[in-house]
Amino acid sequence: MPEFNAYTLGVAQRNRRVADQNRQVAEQNGDLAKQWMAYAEKVKAKLSTVEQERDALRQQLQAMQMRAEALDALQDKMAAELAKVSPSNPLVSVARRNAIVETAVTMARAPQTRL
């Protein structure tokens, strides 16, 4: 039978305190791990949303680019037809048409003033 004395009881009490502290640290680490997992899930969900928004914006950009190309082709075709009817018309000039478009773009980008 083991002999219990003040030394062995002191060691046992110290070991118990250390074990209790280790258990508390493990519980805290477990809580922190749960918090990090919850945060990671939120970030993952946000990333998924951002990716979906990015894909939608890419599709919109592609559609706008296709429309711009179609409008350019239509503009060239209309200018060619106009040149047949009225060769001296200022809209027949590619440089003149481009200047008009650039002016419109600049005005569209300018800040709107309220009355």
C-alpha positions as CSV (number, residue, x, y, z in Angstrom):
1,M,0.0,0.0,0.0
2,P,1.4,3.4,-1.0
3,E,2.3,5.7,1.8
4,F,0.8,9.1,1.8
5,N,2.7,11.9,3.5
6,A,2.7,15.7,3.2
7,Y,5.1,15.5,0.2
8,T,3.1,13.1,-1.8
9,L,-0.2,14.9,-1.0
10,G,1.4,18.2,-2.0
11,V,2.6,16.7,-5.3
12,A,-0.8,15.2,-5.9
13,Q,-2.5,18.6,-5.3
14,R,-0.1,20.3,-7.6
15,N,-0.6,17.8,-10.3
16,R,-4.4,18.2,-9.9
17,R,-4.1,22.0,-10.2
18,V,-1.9,21.6,-13.3
19,A,-4.4,19.2,-14.8
20,D,-7.3,21.6,-14.0
21,Q,-5.4,24.4,-15.6
22,N,-4.7,22.3,-18.7
23,R,-8.3,21.4,-18.9
24,Q,-9.3,25.1,-18.7
25,V,-6.8,26.0,-21.4
26,A,-8.1,23.1,-23.6
27,E,-11.7,24.3,-23.2
28,Q,-10.6,27.9,-24.0
29,N,-8.7,26.6,-27.1
30,G,-11.8,24.6,-28.1
31,D,-14.0,27.8,-27.7
32,L,-11.4,29.8,-29.8
33,A,-11.4,27.1,-32.4
34,K,-15.2,27.2,-32.6
35,Q,-15.1,31.0,-33.0
36,W,-12.4,30.7,-35.8
37,M,-14.5,28.1,-37.6
38,A,-17.6,30.3,-37.4
39,Y,-15.5,33.2,-38.7
40,A,-14.1,31.0,-41.5
41,E,-17.7,30.0,-42.5
42,K,-18.7,33.7,-42.7
43,V,-15.7,34.6,-44.8
44,K,-16.4,31.6,-47.1
45,A,-20.0,32.6,-47.5
46,K,-19.0,36.2,-48.3
47,L,-16.4,35.0,-50.8
48,S,-19.1,33.0,-52.5
49,T,-21.3,36.0,-52.7
50,V,-18.5,38.2,-54.1
51,E,-17.6,35.5,-56.7
52,Q,-21.3,35.4,-57.8
53,E,-21.4,39.2,-58.0
54,R,-18.1,39.2,-60.0
55,D,-19.5,36.6,-62.4
56,A,-22.6,38.7,-62.9
57,L,-20.6,41.8,-63.6
58,R,-18.4,40.0,-66.1
59,Q,-21.5,38.9,-67.9
60,Q,-22.8,42.5,-67.9
61,L,-19.5,43.7,-69.2
62,Q,-19.4,41.2,-72.0
63,A,-23.0,42.2,-73.0
64,M,-22.0,45.9,-73.0
65,Q,-18.9,45.2,-75.1
66,M,-21.0,43.2,-77.6
67,R,-23.5,46.1,-77.7
68,A,-20.7,48.6,-78.2
69,E,-19.3,46.6,-81.1
70,A,-22.7,46.3,-82.7
71,L,-23.3,50.0,-82.3
72,D,-19.9,50.7,-83.9
73,A,-20.8,48.5,-86.9
74,L,-24.2,50.1,-87.2
75,Q,-22.6,53.6,-87.0
76,D,-20.2,52.7,-89.8
77,K,-23.0,51.2,-92.0
78,M,-25.1,54.3,-91.5
79,A,-22.2,56.6,-92.3
80,A,-21.6,54.7,-95.5
81,E,-25.3,55.0,-96.5
82,L,-25.3,58.7,-95.6
83,A,-22.2,59.2,-97.7
84,K,-24.1,57.8,-100.7
85,V,-26.9,60.3,-100.2
86,S,-25.0,63.3,-98.9
87,P,-21.2,63.0,-99.3
88,S,-20.6,66.5,-97.8
89,N,-22.5,65.7,-94.6
90,P,-20.1,66.2,-91.6
91,L,-21.3,62.9,-90.0
92,V,-19.6,61.0,-92.9
93,S,-16.2,61.9,-91.4
94,V,-15.0,59.2,-89.0
95,A,-13.1,61.8,-87.0
96,R,-16.2,64.0,-86.7
97,R,-18.3,61.1,-85.4
98,N,-15.6,60.0,-82.9
99,A,-15.4,63.6,-81.6
100,I,-19.2,63.7,-81.1
101,V,-19.1,60.4,-79.2
102,E,-16.2,61.5,-77.1
103,T,-18.1,64.7,-76.2
104,A,-21.1,62.7,-75.2
105,V,-19.0,60.4,-73.0
106,T,-17.3,63.3,-71.3
107,M,-20.7,65.0,-70.6
108,A,-22.1,61.7,-69.3
109,R,-19.2,61.3,-66.9
110,A,-19.4,64.9,-65.6
111,P,-21.0,65.4,-62.2
112,Q,-24.6,66.2,-62.5
113,T,-25.6,69.6,-61.0
114,R,-28.9,70.0,-59.3
115,L,-31.1,73.0,-59.8
